[in-house]
Amino acid sequence: MKRDVLIGIDAGTSVIKSVAFSLNGEELAAASMPNRYETLDGGGAEQDMARTWADTATTLREVADKVPDLPARVAAIAVTGQGDGLWLIDRDGGPVGPALLWLDARAAGIVDTIRSGPHAAAHYARTATGLAACQQGAQLAWMQRHRPETLAAAATALHCKDWLYFNLTGMRCTDPSEGLFTFGDFRTGRYCDDVLHILGLGALRDLLPPMVDGTSQCGRLSDAAAALTGLPAGTPVVLGYVDVICTALGAGLYDTTVSTGCTIVGSTGMHMRFARSADEVELNATRTGYTMAFPVPHGRSQMQSNLAATLNIDWLIDVGRDALATSGRSWSRRDLLASLDERVLAAPPARILYHPFISEAGERGPFIDTGARASFIGLSGRHGYADMMRAVFEGLAFAARDCYGVMGPTPAEIRLSGGAARSPAIRSILAAVLGTAIRTSRREEAGAAGAAMIAAVCLGVYPDMDACVAEWVTPLLGAAQAPDGGLAAIYDEAFPIYVESRRALQSTWHALAKR
């Protein structure tokens, strides 16, 4: 029987998915499990590593039940997952403790000290990435100070997808995207000892695994993983790039015919531009953002990210759900959001300002401030729930414009992905705020698809990523949605007020944090 199915695993913050695709990109079946984590006092966010692997294996078994003869048809498994964080294992391959997630903010003080110190410029010059509390380097420094006994037991520092790849293959490695922005030199594509020393981690160099490029290298499914998943031992397993890169690949960031950007409106907001080489990367004066390797030769993706995107929407929806619960009626988040779309579009634009910094970790793009907090400005008694939700949508769009503004000219087209991209209100507001055309990808599982695309190139199904994109991505891009000129003019006037007010609020955030 022909091996004609690729499986993409995407282990996100809230959901783990395994998705089966045909070799030409058709989605065949998917299975998912909630991905649970625990929040702790002091800004901690931790996840049970063994449970994450067990839940991933469950999704693989479940997707096998949905695709006829999958064990005989599977050509490869590819894995991606949530970025940043710290997943430590010992010499025997067992976790030394729970994983620290990207949501963990306990390294904030260490980050503030380094960013205000004499070596901050050198760190940014090497990595082209702003240091933030969510990153593995900062979390290793925190661990070094506060849990030295746990660190002493560790043999390898992995990320989420690396941990899953280790369980699938027994190989300890990471990919170029996470390896470079965390500890590397974005120009050379290798680990950089200067970065490690700036972070105070020179003695921990041996914890870093080798970087493996999934477009040309793969492992094999181990006997133990085969027994657990029901898939054949020896099946090629590809380590994908970090989830945001895989999602951007699946959603259309890579296009050699037009200047493109990609915005992912997920739990976090990611805003990206593609650079054909390290020479095209534009550094900024605020020393923020990420620069990551992209799975094409010499490619780099420059990005700015908001720590909270749909988390802001979820928060306000949950406020409404709590109020509705008193009437005895239960609403899902999706149903409530869908019911609000028309009301949001009918609400007057830019009458209220909202700063979308709902994450307790603050903000990291296009500025870094762990004390940043969300706020409404301009509320009065005439405003209702739909006005507030419109302000939240507009706040996300203003934050996106803020991010694109430090990466150079706004791209001619922004490819949009993420669950919130289904909302006509969000698409319309984002196009008008950015002043550029929006094309929404119909690809439901862009992250898993991006990982599977890397596997397709690795196996030689396609000669290069350009050919793969032509079949997997381009046909699923919707028509370009041009910005509404009148609405764009309103937002052009409101945007400077948004920026000025968030700068003015900085002292207030810090004063509140001291209480």
C-alpha positions as CSV (number, residue, x, y, z in Angstrom):
1,M,0.0,0.0,0.0
2,K,1.2,3.5,-0.9
3,R,2.5,5.6,2.0
4,D,0.4,8.7,1.2
5,V,-0.4,10.3,4.5
6,L,1.6,12.9,6.5
7,I,0.7,13.5,10.2
8,G,1.3,16.9,11.7
9,I,1.4,17.3,15.5
10,D,0.8,20.8,16.9
11,A,1.1,21.0,20.7
12,G,-0.3,24.4,21.5
13,T,-0.8,26.1,24.8
14,S,-4.4,25.0,25.3
15,V,-4.8,22.1,22.8
16,I,-2.7,19.3,21.4
17,K,-3.7,18.2,17.9
18,S,-2.7,15.5,15.5
19,V,-3.8,16.1,11.9
20,A,-3.6,13.7,8.9
21,F,-3.0,15.2,5.5
22,S,-2.7,13.8,2.0
23,L,0.6,14.3,0.3
24,N,-0.9,17.3,-1.6
25,G,-2.2,19.0,1.5
26,E,-5.8,17.8,1.8
27,E,-6.8,17.5,5.5
28,L,-8.1,14.0,6.1
29,A,-8.8,13.8,9.8
30,A,-7.8,15.4,13.1
31,A,-7.8,14.5,16.8
32,S,-7.2,16.8,19.8
33,M,-6.8,16.8,23.5
34,P,-6.9,19.7,26.0
35,N,-3.4,20.8,27.0
36,R,-3.6,21.7,30.7
37,Y,-1.2,23.7,32.8
38,E,-1.1,25.1,36.3
39,T,-0.6,28.8,37.3
40,L,1.3,29.6,40.4
41,D,1.7,32.5,42.8
42,G,4.4,34.9,41.6
43,G,3.6,34.5,37.9
44,G,4.5,30.9,37.5
45,A,3.0,28.7,34.7
46,E,4.0,25.0,34.7
47,Q,3.0,21.9,32.7
48,D,3.3,18.2,33.5
49,M,5.7,16.9,30.8
50,A,4.7,13.2,31.1
51,R,1.0,14.1,30.7
52,T,1.8,16.2,27.6
53,W,3.5,13.3,25.9
54,A,0.8,10.9,26.9
55,D,-1.9,13.2,25.6
56,T,0.0,13.6,22.3
57,A,0.2,9.8,21.9
58,T,-3.5,9.6,22.5
59,T,-4.2,12.1,19.7
60,L,-2.0,9.9,17.4
61,R,-4.0,6.8,18.2
62,E,-7.3,8.7,17.7
63,V,-6.4,10.0,14.3
64,A,-5.3,6.5,13.3
65,D,-8.8,5.4,14.1
66,K,-10.2,8.0,11.8
67,V,-8.0,7.3,8.7
68,P,-8.5,3.9,7.1
69,D,-5.3,1.8,7.2
70,L,-3.2,4.7,8.6
71,P,-0.4,2.5,10.0
72,A,0.2,1.1,6.5
73,R,-0.2,4.5,4.8
74,V,1.7,6.9,7.1
75,A,4.7,8.4,5.3
76,A,6.0,10.6,8.1
77,I,5.1,12.3,11.4
78,A,6.1,15.9,11.9
79,V,5.9,17.8,15.2
80,T,5.7,21.5,16.2
81,G,4.5,23.1,19.4
82,Q,4.3,26.2,21.6
83,G,7.5,28.3,21.7
84,D,9.7,29.5,24.5
85,G,9.5,27.8,27.9
86,L,11.9,25.3,29.5
87,W,11.5,21.5,29.3
88,L,14.4,19.9,31.2
89,I,15.2,16.2,31.1
90,D,17.9,14.1,32.9
91,R,20.4,11.7,31.5
92,D,17.8,8.9,31.4
93,G,15.4,11.1,29.5
94,G,13.0,11.7,32.3
95,P,11.6,15.1,33.3
96,V,13.5,16.7,36.3
97,G,10.3,18.6,37.1
98,P,7.4,20.3,35.4
99,A,8.0,22.4,32.3
100,L,8.0,26.2,32.6
101,L,5.7,27.6,29.9
102,W,6.1,30.8,27.9
103,L,3.4,32.2,30.2
104,D,5.8,32.0,33.1
105,A,6.8,35.5,34.2
106,R,9.0,34.7,37.2
107,A,12.2,35.7,35.3
108,A,10.9,39.2,34.8
109,G,13.3,40.8,37.3
110,I,16.3,39.1,35.8
111,V,15.2,40.3,32.3
112,D,14.8,43.9,33.5
113,T,18.3,43.8,35.0
114,I,19.9,42.5,31.8
115,R,18.0,44.8,29.5
116,S,19.0,47.9,31.5
117,G,22.6,46.7,31.8
118,P,25.7,47.3,29.7
119,H,25.4,44.2,27.6
120,A,21.9,44.6,26.4
121,A,22.9,46.0,23.0
122,A,25.3,43.2,22.4
123,H,22.7,40.6,23.1
124,Y,20.3,42.2,20.7
125,A,23.0,42.6,18.0
126,R,23.7,38.8,18.1
127,T,20.2,37.4,18.4
128,A,18.1,40.2,16.8
129,T,15.6,39.2,19.5
130,G,14.5,41.2,22.5
131,L,15.0,39.4,25.8
132,A,11.8,38.5,27.6
133,A,10.8,36.6,30.6
134,C,9.0,33.9,28.6
135,Q,12.2,32.7,26.9
136,Q,14.3,29.7,27.8
137,G,17.4,31.7,28.4
138,A,15.7,33.9,31.0
139,Q,14.0,30.9,32.6
140,L,17.3,29.0,32.9
141,A,18.8,32.1,34.6
142,W,15.8,32.1,37.0
143,M,16.2,28.3,37.6
144,Q,19.9,28.8,38.3
145,R,19.0,31.2,41.1
146,H,15.9,29.6,42.6
147,R,16.0,25.9,41.8
148,P,19.7,25.0,41.5
149,E,19.0,21.4,42.7
150,T,16.6,20.9,39.8
151,L,19.0,22.3,37.3
152,A,21.8,20.1,38.6
153,A,19.8,17.0,37.8
154,A,19.2,18.2,34.2
155,A,21.1,16.9,31.2
156,T,19.3,18.6,28.3
157,A,17.2,21.7,27.9
158,L,14.4,21.2,25.4
159,H,11.3,23.1,24.2
160,C,7.8,21.6,24.0
161,K,8.1,20.2,20.5
162,D,11.7,19.0,21.2
163,W,10.3,17.0,24.2
164,L,7.7,15.3,22.0
165,Y,10.3,14.6,19.3
166,F,12.5,13.0,21.9
167,N,9.7,10.7,23.0
168,L,9.0,9.8,19.4
169,T,12.6,9.1,18.4
170,G,14.9,9.1,21.4
171,M,16.9,12.0,19.8
172,R,17.8,15.1,21.9
173,C,17.8,18.1,19.6
174,T,16.0,21.4,18.8
175,D,15.3,23.2,15.5
176,P,17.0,26.3,14.1
177,S,14.1,28.7,14.8
178,E,14.1,28.2,18.6
179,G,17.9,27.5,18.9
180,L,18.9,30.8,17.1
181,F,16.6,33.3,18.7
182,T,17.2,32.0,22.2
183,F,21.0,31.4,22.2
184,G,22.3,32.0,18.7
185,D,23.7,34.5,16.2
186,F,21.0,35.2,13.6
187,R,23.7,35.8,11.0
188,T,25.8,32.6,11.4
189,G,22.9,30.3,12.2
190,R,24.9,28.8,15.1
191,Y,24.9,28.9,18.9
192,C,26.7,32.0,20.3
193,D,28.9,31.8,23.4
194,D,28.6,35.6,23.9
195,V,24.9,35.3,24.3
196,L,25.2,32.6,26.9
197,H,27.7,34.6,28.9
198,I,25.5,37.8,28.8
199,L,22.7,35.7,30.2
200,G,25.1,34.3,32.9
201,L,24.7,30.8,31.5
202,G,28.2,30.0,30.2
203,A,28.5,27.0,32.6
204,L,25.3,25.5,31.2
205,R,26.4,25.3,27.6
206,D,26.2,21.5,27.7
207,L,22.5,21.6,28.3
208,L,21.9,22.9,24.8
209,P,21.0,20.2,22.2
210,P,22.2,20.2,18.6
211,M,20.0,22.0,16.1
212,V,18.4,19.8,13.4
213,D,16.8,21.2,10.2
214,G,13.7,19.2,9.5
215,T,13.7,20.1,5.8
216,S,16.7,17.8,5.3
217,Q,17.0,15.6,8.4
218,C,14.7,13.2,10.2
219,G,14.6,10.6,12.9
220,R,12.7,7.3,13.1
221,L,9.8,6.3,15.3
222,S,11.2,4.3,18.2
223,D,9.9,0.9,19.2
224,A,8.5,2.3,22.5
225,A,6.7,5.2,20.7
226,A,5.4,2.7,18.1
227,A,3.9,0.5,20.8
228,L,2.2,3.5,22.4
229,T,0.9,5.2,19.3
230,G,0.0,2.1,17.1
231,L,2.1,3.5,14.3
232,P,5.0,1.5,12.7
233,A,8.4,1.6,14.2
234,G,10.9,3.2,11.8
235,T,8.4,5.7,10.4
236,P,10.3,8.9,9.6
237,V,9.7,11.6,12.2
238,V,10.5,15.2,11.3
239,L,11.2,18.0,13.9
240,G,9.3,21.0,12.6
241,Y,10.1,24.6,13.4
242,V,8.4,26.4,16.3
243,D,4.6,26.6,16.0
244,V,4.5,30.3,15.0
245,I,6.8,29.6,12.1
246,C,4.9,26.5,11.0
247,T,1.6,28.4,11.3
248,A,3.0,31.3,9.2
249,L,4.3,28.8,6.6
250,G,0.9,27.1,6.4
251,A,-0.9,30.4,6.3
252,G,1.1,32.0,3.5
253,L,3.9,34.2,4.8
254,Y,6.3,32.7,2.3
255,D,5.5,34.1,-1.2
256,T,8.2,35.3,-3.6
257,T,5.7,37.2,-5.8
258,V,4.5,39.9,-3.4
259,S,5.6,41.7,-0.2
260,T,3.8,39.8,2.5
261,G,3.3,39.8,6.2
262,C,1.4,37.3,8.4
263,T,-0.6,38.0,11.4
264,I,-1.7,35.1,13.7
265,V,-4.6,36.1,15.9
266,G,-4.4,33.3,18.5
267,S,-3.8,33.3,22.2
268,T,-0.9,35.5,21.4
269,G,-0.7,37.8,18.5
270,M,2.2,37.3,16.1
271,H,3.0,39.8,13.3
272,M,5.7,38.7,10.8
273,R,7.6,39.8,7.8
274,F,9.7,37.5,5.7
275,A,13.4,38.3,5.1
276,R,15.2,36.4,2.3
277,S,18.5,36.5,4.2
278,A,19.9,37.8,7.5
279,D,21.0,40.9,5.6
280,E,17.3,41.9,5.1
281,V,16.6,41.8,8.9
282,E,15.8,45.3,10.2
283,L,16.9,45.9,13.8
284,N,15.0,48.4,15.9
285,A,15.9,51.0,18.5
286,T,13.6,49.4,21.1
287,R,15.5,46.1,20.9
288,T,12.3,44.1,20.7
289,G,10.8,41.3,18.6
290,Y,12.1,38.0,17.4
291,T,14.2,36.9,14.5
292,M,13.8,33.3,13.6
293,A,15.2,30.9,11.0
294,F,12.6,30.0,8.4
295,P,12.5,26.6,6.6
296,V,13.8,27.9,3.2
297,P,17.5,28.4,2.4
298,H,18.9,31.5,4.2
299,G,15.3,32.6,5.2
300,R,14.6,34.6,8.3
301,S,11.3,35.6,9.7
302,Q,11.3,38.9,11.7
303,M,8.4,39.2,14.0
304,Q,6.9,41.2,16.9
305,S,4.4,39.5,19.2
306,N,1.8,40.6,21.6
307,L,1.7,38.3,24.7
308,A,-2.1,38.4,24.6
309,A,-4.4,38.6,21.6
310,T,-7.5,36.4,21.8
311,L,-6.9,36.1,25.5
312,N,-8.4,39.7,25.6
313,I,-11.4,38.6,23.7
314,D,-11.8,35.5,25.9
315,W,-11.7,37.6,29.0
316,L,-14.4,40.0,27.9
317,I,-16.6,37.1,26.6
318,D,-16.2,35.3,29.9
319,V,-17.3,38.5,31.7
320,G,-20.5,38.3,29.5
321,R,-20.9,34.6,30.1
322,D,-20.7,35.1,33.9
323,A,-23.5,37.7,33.6
324,L,-25.6,35.5,31.4
325,A,-25.2,32.6,33.8
326,T,-27.4,34.3,36.3
327,S,-30.3,33.8,33.9
328,G,-29.7,30.1,33.8
329,R,-28.6,30.0,30.1
330,S,-25.2,28.6,29.1
331,W,-23.3,30.1,26.1
332,S,-20.0,28.8,24.6
333,R,-17.3,31.4,23.8
334,R,-17.7,30.7,20.1
335,D,-21.5,31.1,20.1
336,L,-21.3,34.4,22.1
337,L,-18.6,35.8,19.8
338,A,-20.6,34.9,16.7
339,S,-23.6,36.6,18.1
340,L,-21.6,39.8,18.8
341,D,-20.0,40.2,15.3
342,E,-22.8,42.3,13.8
343,R,-23.3,44.4,16.9
344,V,-19.5,45.1,17.0
345,L,-19.5,46.3,13.4
346,A,-22.6,48.5,14.1
347,A,-20.9,50.2,17.1
348,P,-19.2,53.5,16.4
349,P,-15.4,53.2,15.7
350,A,-12.6,54.5,17.9
351,R,-14.9,56.0,20.6
352,I,-13.1,54.0,23.3
353,L,-9.5,53.0,23.4
354,Y,-8.4,49.6,24.8
355,H,-4.8,48.5,25.5
356,P,-4.7,44.7,25.1
357,F,-2.2,43.8,27.8
358,I,-4.3,41.3,29.7
359,S,-1.5,38.9,30.2
360,E,0.1,38.9,33.7
361,A,3.4,38.6,32.0
362,G,2.9,42.1,30.6
363,E,4.0,42.9,27.0
364,R,6.9,42.1,24.7
365,G,6.2,43.8,21.4
366,P,6.9,46.3,20.2
367,F,8.0,47.3,23.7
368,I,8.9,45.1,26.7
369,D,7.3,45.8,30.0
370,T,6.4,43.0,32.4
371,G,4.2,45.4,34.3
372,A,2.0,46.4,31.3
373,R,-1.7,45.9,32.0
374,A,-4.9,46.2,30.0
375,S,-7.2,49.3,30.2
376,F,-10.2,51.0,28.7
377,I,-10.0,54.7,28.1
378,G,-13.0,56.9,27.4
379,L,-15.8,54.9,28.9
380,S,-19.1,56.6,29.7
381,G,-22.6,55.7,30.6
382,R,-23.7,55.5,27.0
383,H,-21.3,52.7,26.2
384,G,-22.4,49.1,26.2
385,Y,-21.0,45.6,25.8
386,A,-20.7,45.8,22.0
387,D,-18.8,49.1,22.3
388,M,-16.3,47.5,24.7
389,M,-15.9,44.5,22.5
390,R,-15.3,46.7,19.4
391,A,-12.7,48.6,21.4
392,V,-11.0,45.2,22.2
393,F,-10.9,44.3,18.5
394,E,-9.6,47.7,17.7
395,G,-7.0,47.4,20.5
396,L,-5.7,44.2,18.9
397,A,-5.5,45.9,15.5
398,F,-3.7,49.0,17.0
399,A,-1.2,46.6,18.7
400,A,-0.6,44.9,15.4
401,R,0.1,48.3,13.7
402,D,2.4,49.2,16.6
403,C,4.3,46.0,15.9
404,Y,4.5,46.3,12.1
405,G,5.7,49.9,12.5
406,V,9.1,48.9,14.0
407,M,9.8,46.3,11.3
408,G,9.9,48.6,8.3
409,P,7.2,49.4,5.7
410,T,3.8,47.7,6.1
411,P,3.7,44.7,3.6
412,A,1.5,44.9,0.6
413,E,-0.6,42.0,1.8
414,I,-1.1,40.6,5.3
415,R,-2.0,36.9,5.4
416,L,-4.3,36.3,8.4
417,S,-4.6,33.1,10.4
418,G,-5.8,32.0,13.8
419,G,-9.2,31.2,15.3
420,A,-10.3,34.9,15.4
421,A,-9.6,35.3,11.7
422,R,-13.1,33.8,11.1
423,S,-14.6,37.0,12.5
424,P,-15.7,39.5,9.7
425,A,-15.4,42.3,12.3
426,I,-11.8,41.5,13.1
427,R,-10.9,41.2,9.5
428,S,-12.5,44.5,8.6
429,I,-11.0,46.4,11.5
430,L,-7.5,44.9,11.0
431,A,-7.5,45.9,7.3
432,A,-8.5,49.4,8.1
433,V,-6.1,49.9,11.0
434,L,-3.1,48.5,9.0
435,G,-4.2,50.2,5.8
436,T,-3.3,47.2,3.7
437,A,-5.0,44.3,2.0
438,I,-5.9,41.2,4.1
439,R,-6.1,37.7,2.8
440,T,-7.4,35.0,5.1
441,S,-6.2,31.5,4.9
442,R,-8.9,28.8,4.8
443,R,-6.5,26.4,6.3
444,E,-8.0,25.4,9.6
445,E,-4.9,23.7,11.0
446,A,-2.1,25.9,9.7
447,G,0.5,24.9,12.4
448,A,0.1,21.2,11.8
449,A,0.1,21.8,8.1
450,G,3.3,23.8,8.2
451,A,5.0,21.0,10.1
452,A,3.7,18.5,7.6
453,M,5.0,20.7,4.7
454,I,8.5,20.6,6.2
455,A,8.2,16.8,6.2
456,A,7.0,16.8,2.6
457,V,10.1,18.6,1.5
458,C,12.3,16.4,3.7
459,L,10.9,13.3,2.1
460,G,11.3,14.7,-1.4
461,V,7.6,14.8,-2.1
462,Y,8.4,18.3,-3.4
463,P,11.7,19.5,-4.7
464,D,11.6,22.7,-2.6
465,M,9.3,24.7,-0.3
466,D,8.1,26.9,-3.3
467,A,6.6,23.9,-5.0
468,C,5.0,22.8,-1.7
469,V,3.5,26.2,-1.0
470,A,2.0,26.3,-4.5
471,E,-0.2,23.2,-3.7
472,W,-0.6,23.4,0.1
473,V,-1.1,27.2,0.6
474,T,-1.9,29.3,-2.4
475,P,-5.2,27.6,-3.3
476,L,-6.5,28.2,0.2
477,L,-5.9,31.9,0.4
478,G,-9.1,34.0,0.1
479,A,-9.5,37.0,-2.0
480,A,-7.8,40.2,-0.9
481,Q,-10.0,42.4,1.3
482,A,-9.0,46.0,0.8
483,P,-9.3,48.4,3.7
484,D,-12.4,50.7,4.0
485,G,-11.0,54.2,3.2
486,G,-13.3,56.1,5.5
487,L,-12.7,53.7,8.4
488,A,-8.9,53.8,7.7
489,A,-9.0,57.6,8.0
490,I,-10.6,57.4,11.5
491,Y,-8.1,54.9,12.7
492,D,-5.2,56.9,11.3
493,E,-6.3,59.7,13.6
494,A,-6.9,57.4,16.6
495,F,-3.6,55.4,16.4
496,P,-1.3,58.2,17.7
497,I,-3.6,58.6,20.6
498,Y,-3.4,54.9,21.3
499,V,0.4,55.0,21.3
500,E,0.6,58.2,23.4
501,S,-1.8,56.9,26.0
502,R,0.0,53.5,26.4
503,R,3.3,55.4,27.0
504,A,1.6,57.7,29.5
505,L,0.2,54.7,31.4
506,Q,3.6,53.1,32.0
507,S,4.2,54.8,35.3
508,T,0.6,53.9,36.4
509,W,1.3,50.2,35.7
510,H,4.4,50.2,37.8
511,A,2.8,52.1,40.6
512,L,0.0,49.5,40.7
513,A,2.5,46.7,40.7
514,K,4.1,47.9,43.9
515,R,0.8,47.8,45.9
